[in-house]
Amino acid sequence: MTPPRWMTRKELAAELRVSVDTVRTLEVQGKLPKPVYLTPRLPRYDRQAVEAALGVVQTDADARYADEVAERIARAARRPRGGKRARRQEP
């Protein structure tokens, strides 16, 4: 039986054998992808994106997907954070 594609934070923590707080920390550090919010209060993690971010590669397609996810995470980490004040003001 195939495991479900979408996981809660608690399910992901149990699968990785870490605490829910560690999942949040890994997310902030960019080591895990951000969850997809199905509704404003319903975050879910895409199993394929998590496996790709953690380097679980089984096929060439998985390897390409892992590279794509890693690049997206790296781009998001380089993006400036914050609102208008965080942006550089042009003179």
Secondary structure, 3 states (H helix, E strand, C coil): CCCCCEECHHHHHHHHCCCHHHHHHHHHCCCCCCCEECCCCCEEEEHHHHHHHHCCCCCHHHHHHHHHHHHHHHHHHHCCCCCHHHCCCCC
